[in-house]
């Protein structure tokens, strides 16, 4: 019988991406035996952000079943069709999780070797990363809590609107706040027009402080939005 590849250890690390315009939420990067898997083969790529890890376990980006699944494990700041992406096929076989059939469509065509994980360690690490809040700054915590409240409120639907995103708004590194504005949270939504008409896009630009509990800030910001028609206190972005 052919020997199976050695077992590797998966570690998932939250990291604030350098290009916040793509997705200001922290990306969740896979480390294999302590080494950043993506850095060498797709250095310009960004892993999926932590907002994709908030649903049930079966929906987590790296969740596996016995059925093989091709997955875009990292993508560029533009689009996969523009600058390429890194793909892997992942599945569970008995007590192992296997990543293989790699495909790199970027200019750097190198791909990792097949990787085998202990299934128990792998699934435990996915659960740990999904629950990890240690990386959060106040702006992240307020944005997460506010998103939870607004998503479950049904308030936007009451006014014929659809919540499209809640995003932390960070200060740019080495740029004075007077040029970037204070940190905060952006709440974006659309008003649904009649069929065939273009939707109106709105946004609330909210501020976050460092001298007030984040839970209280999230409650206050939610109360402000849920006090009435959200369009009346929001900025019209696009009509």
C-alpha positions in Angstrom: 0.0 0.0 0.0 1.3 3.4 -0.9 2.1 5.6 2.1 -0.2 8.5 2.6 1.2 12.1 2.8 2.1 13.4 6.2 -0.5 15.2 8.3 -0.3 19.0 8.3 -1.7 21.4 10.9 -4.1 24.1 9.8 -4.1 27.5 11.6 -6.4 30.3 10.6 -5.2 33.8 11.2 -7.2 37.0 11.0 -5.5 39.8 9.2 -6.6 43.3 8.2 -5.9 43.5 4.4 -3.6 46.2 3.1 -6.2 47.3 0.5 -9.3 48.2 2.6 -11.2 49.3 -0.4 -11.7 45.7 -1.4 -13.1 44.5 1.9 -12.4 46.3 5.2 -13.3 43.2 7.2 -10.3 41.1 8.3 -9.4 38.3 5.9 -8.9 34.8 7.4 -5.7 33.4 6.0 -4.7 29.7 6.2 -1.4 28.8 7.7 -0.1 25.3 7.0 2.3 24.1 9.7 2.8 27.7 10.6 3.5 29.0 7.0 1.3 31.4 5.1 0.1 29.1 2.3 -1.0 31.9 0.0 1.9 34.3 0.3 4.3 32.4 -2.0 1.9 31.3 -4.8 -0.6 34.2 -4.9 1.0 37.1 -3.0 -1.5 39.7 -4.4 -4.5 37.6 -3.4 -6.8 38.1 -0.4 -8.5 35.3 1.5 -12.2 35.5 2.1 -13.1 37.9 4.9 -14.4 37.0 8.4 -17.9 38.1 7.5 -18.2 34.8 5.5 -17.6 32.9 8.7 -20.7 34.1 10.6 -23.3 31.6 9.5 -23.8 27.9 10.3 -20.7 25.6 10.2 -21.8 24.1 6.9 -21.6 27.5 5.2 -18.0 28.4 6.3 -15.6 28.9 3.4 -13.4 25.9 4.2 -16.1 23.5 5.3 -15.8 20.1 3.8 -17.9 17.0 3.1 -17.3 13.7 1.4 -18.2 15.4 -1.8 -15.2 17.2 -3.5 -15.7 20.9 -3.8 -13.7 23.3 -5.9 -13.1 26.5 -4.0 -11.5 29.9 -4.8 -9.3 30.2 -1.7 -7.8 33.6 -2.6 -8.7 36.3 -5.1 -7.2 39.6 -6.3 -8.3 43.1 -5.4 -10.0 43.4 -8.8 -11.6 40.2 -10.1 -10.5 36.6 -10.7 -11.2 37.1 -14.4 -8.8 40.1 -14.5 -5.8 39.1 -12.5 -6.4 35.4 -11.7 -7.1 33.5 -8.5 -6.0 30.4 -6.6 -8.4 27.5 -6.5 -8.3 24.2 -4.6 -10.5 21.1 -4.4 -11.2 20.0 -0.8 -13.0 17.0 0.6 -13.1 14.7 3.6 -11.9 11.1 3.3 -12.4 9.1 6.5 -10.3 10.8 9.3 -8.5 13.1 6.8 -9.3 16.3 5.0 -7.6 16.7 1.7 -6.7 19.8 -0.4 -5.6 18.9 -3.9 -6.2 19.7 -7.6 -4.8 23.2 -7.2 -5.2 25.7 -10.0 -3.5 29.1 -10.2 -4.8 31.4 -12.9 -2.6 34.4 -12.0 0.7 35.4 -13.5 2.5 33.2 -10.9 1.4 29.7 -11.9 3.1 27.8 -9.0 0.7 25.8 -6.8 1.1 24.1 -3.4 1.5 20.3 -3.1 -1.4 18.2 -2.0 -2.2 18.8 1.7 -3.7 16.3 4.2 -5.1 17.3 7.6 -6.4 15.4 10.6 -10.1 15.9 10.2 -10.7 16.5 13.9 -8.0 19.2 14.2 -9.2 20.8 11.0 -12.8 21.1 12.0 -11.8 22.3 15.5 -9.7 25.0 14.0 -12.6 26.2 11.7 -14.8 26.4 14.8 -12.2 28.3 16.7 -11.6 30.8 13.9 -15.3 31.4 13.4 -15.6 32.3 17.1 -12.4 34.3 17.4 -12.9 38.0 18.3 -9.4 38.6 19.8 -8.2 40.4 16.6 -11.1 43.0 16.7 -10.6 46.7 17.2 -13.5 48.7 18.5 -14.6 49.6 15.0 -14.8 45.9 14.1 -16.8 45.0 17.2 -19.3 47.8 16.7 -19.7 47.0 13.0 -20.3 43.3 13.8 -22.8 44.0 16.6 -24.6 46.6 14.5 -24.8 44.2 11.6 -26.3 41.5 13.8 -29.0 43.9 15.1 -29.9 45.4 11.7 -29.9 42.1 9.8 -32.4 40.5 12.2 -34.6 43.6 12.6 -36.7 43.5 9.5 -36.7 47.3 9.6 -35.3 48.0 6.1 -37.9 45.7 4.6 -40.6 47.6 6.3 -39.6 50.7 4.2 -39.2 48.8 1.0 -35.4 48.7 1.4 -32.7 46.0 1.4 -29.7 46.1 3.6 -26.7 45.5 1.4 -23.7 45.8 3.8 -22.3 46.9 7.1 -18.6 47.8 6.9 -16.0 49.1 9.4 -14.4 52.3 8.2 -10.8 52.5 9.2 -8.2 55.3 9.2 -5.6 54.9 6.5 -2.1 54.1 7.9 0.2 57.1 8.1 -2.6 59.5 7.0 -3.7 62.2 9.3 -7.3 61.8 10.5 -8.1 65.3 9.2 -7.8 63.9 5.7 -9.6 60.6 6.2 -12.2 61.4 8.8 -12.7 59.5 12.1 -13.1 55.8 12.2 -16.6 54.5 12.1 -19.1 52.1 10.4 -20.8 52.5 7.0 -24.3 51.0 6.7 -25.4 50.6 3.0 -28.9 49.8 1.8 -31.0 50.2 -1.3 -34.6 51.3 -1.8 -36.3 48.8 -4.2 -38.0 50.6 -7.0 -40.6 49.3 -9.4 -39.6 46.4 -11.7 -37.3 47.7 -14.4 -36.3 50.8 -12.5 -32.9 51.5 -11.0 -32.6 51.2 -7.3 -31.6 54.1 -5.1 -28.5 53.5 -2.9 -28.2 55.0 0.5 -25.5 55.0 3.3 -25.3 56.0 6.9 -21.8 57.1 7.9 -21.5 56.5 11.6 -18.7 57.3 14.0 -17.0 55.1 16.6 -15.1 56.3 19.7 -12.6 54.7 21.9 -14.0 56.0 25.2 -17.4 54.3 25.3 -18.2 50.6 25.6 -18.6 49.0 22.1 -21.8 47.3 23.0 -23.4 50.6 24.1 -22.2 52.3 20.9 -23.7 49.5 18.8 -27.1 49.9 20.6 -27.1 53.7 20.2 -26.3 53.5 16.5 -28.9 50.9 15.8 -31.5 52.9 17.7 -30.7 55.9 15.6 -31.3 54.0 12.3 -34.3 52.1 13.6 -36.1 55.2 14.8 -37.8 55.9 11.5 -37.5 55.8 7.8 -33.8 55.1 7.3 -33.7 57.0 4.0 -34.4 60.3 5.8 -31.2 60.2 7.8 -29.0 58.6 5.2 -26.9 60.0 2.4 -28.2 59.3 -1.1 -25.3 57.7 -2.9 -26.8 56.7 -6.3 -30.1 57.1 -8.0 
